[in-house]
Amino acid sequence: MGLILLIVSCLLAVASPGSAQAASSGGCAGRKVRTLPFSTGSVQVYRDGGYVCAVTVQKHPGAKRLISVSLQARGLRAVPKSRRDARSSPPARVYAGHRYVRVTGAVAGGSYRSAWFRC
């Protein structure tokens, strides 16, 4: 019985760091290419192949606030996402290929709007 508990606890310890890393990205796959900070949070931009994903994260998580993110590839419509949450916005994902993108993020009273950039 003690050996089984030891094996289970070791397996959980090995599995935990991977799940914590996945949770930190807020649902975006790929590698982080930019972090765009502002007064009440930051917008994190990820790239996976031709897809770009963005998520807004609160600077001080805990209180439920309106959190939004918008991602637009040049020549296409913006993809806005928002919700009241204690941590982050839902991820916005677009196929950008090699196009320039623009990101907007907001938490409570603070916001950020980028210029066009290539990631």
Secondary structure as UniProt FT lines:
FT   HELIX           2..24
FT   TURN            25..27
FT   STRAND          31..38
FT   TURN            39..40
FT   STRAND          41..48
FT   TURN            49..50
FT   STRAND          51..58
FT   TURN            61..62
FT   STRAND          65..73
FT   TURN            74..75
FT   STRAND          79..85
FT   STRAND          92..95
FT   TURN            97..98
FT   STRAND          101..107
FT   TURN            108..109
FT   STRAND          110..113
//
